[in-house]
Amino acid sequence: MTAFDRLSNISNVLAPPASCSTVQSEDIPEKPYKATVVGSGNWGSTIAKVVAENCIERPQEFDQTVCMWVFEERIKGEKLTEIINTRHENVKYLPGILLPANVVAVPDIVEACKDADIIIFNIPHQFLGNILRQLKGKVNPNARAISCLKGLNVSREGCDVLADVISRELGINCGALSGANLAPEVAQCKWSETTVAYHTPADFRGKGKDIDKKVLKHLFHRPYFHVHVIDDVSGISLAGALKNVVAMAAGFVDGLGWGNNAKSAVMRLGLREMIHFAKLYFPECEERTFTEESAGVADLITTCFGGRNVRVGKYMAEHHVPAEDAEKVLLNGQSCQGIFTTKEVYEFLSQRDTIDEFPLFHVTYDIIYNGFPMEKLPERIERGDEKY
């Protein structure tokens, strides 16, 4: 990135876009809401950029400083937090993108979150438990949260979406954000859309005193990042998790060179299984979340054509290597969530003797974990599909 590019980016961030609406008097809270982003991978850094731009643009509504918790690493001898705070670039996970100067990288998770009114979780979901243990009892009890995580919490007792886990462990209301959002494209301000889901809690303290759907729209919506706010937290959480399993299978098809017809067949069955899973175990979900929202079918399409899960699945097929090896080669230390979610979904469905109702999820697990031949995938999903 040249010096001219950096100056242009700064100008674009600091100057409100022409399409920006003026902050209305009824939108001004008693004190500006403070936002913290937990996570600094490519998607965490991108969301921090989006939020920080809106905080600059709406100073009466949002605190100007956006803390971003960063797992401290050294990059060529320098601390990653220091690089972000001085060069305003996450050189490891989002290189070439200038972050607004009001994004402040903080290596201490408690310090990053202690005064936040809204905490945005954006980490690989397998690390959530450890993060919540560190934060329990140490966050603002009136805070609210948004989960950008793509995964499920599976135990012998059942299956939870991660927004519910956050709510239960921290005692704060949590919604979710998910959509057809490849981080590099959003970071480059290429137009896209997303879905935010949020239930107004029973202890809502009132307009101007608490986070509501309108505040969330103002926090996340950008001219290049359009937000639709709905109620279905479970639906968009499930869609965001389960589409990664489908994307692994789509990657196998890509790697085998079977073409777009075969990939479309995998995606069709995958969407069907996603909806079936939701209806069976989360009956409060709305089917239209999967068929009409960015968090549903649009995210499935994007992930199966351009996400990290499809890339890992393709590499597995092309190079005949295990999933973990493909992840290490391709993702620069980031996680392929489909590997973990495939196992979690399989274990949950197996415990309930319903795995045979999900032939695509089943065969994807067998390919990743049992070495089942990818070339036999059509046989498995054809037989299973007759069960519907």
Secondary structure, DSSP 4 states (H G I P E B T S, - for coil): --HHHHHHHHHHHHSPPTTPPPPPGGG--SSPBPEEEE--SHHHHHHHHHHHHHHHH-TTTB-S-EEEE----EETTEEHHHHHHHH---TTTSTT-PPPTTEEEES-HHHHHTT-SEEEE-S-GGGHHHHHHHHTT-S-TT-EEEE----EEEETTEEEEHHHHHHHHHSS-EEEEE-S--HHHHHTT--EEEEEE-PPPTT---BTTB--HHHHHHHH-BTTEEEEEES-HHHHHHHHHHHHHHHHHHHHHHHHT--HHHHHHHHHHHHHHHHHHHHHH-TTS-HHHHHHSIIIIIHHHHHHHHSHHHHHHHHHHHHT--HHHHHHHHSTT---HHHHHHHHHHHHHHHTT-GGG-HHHHHHHHHHHH---GGGHHHHHHHHHTT-
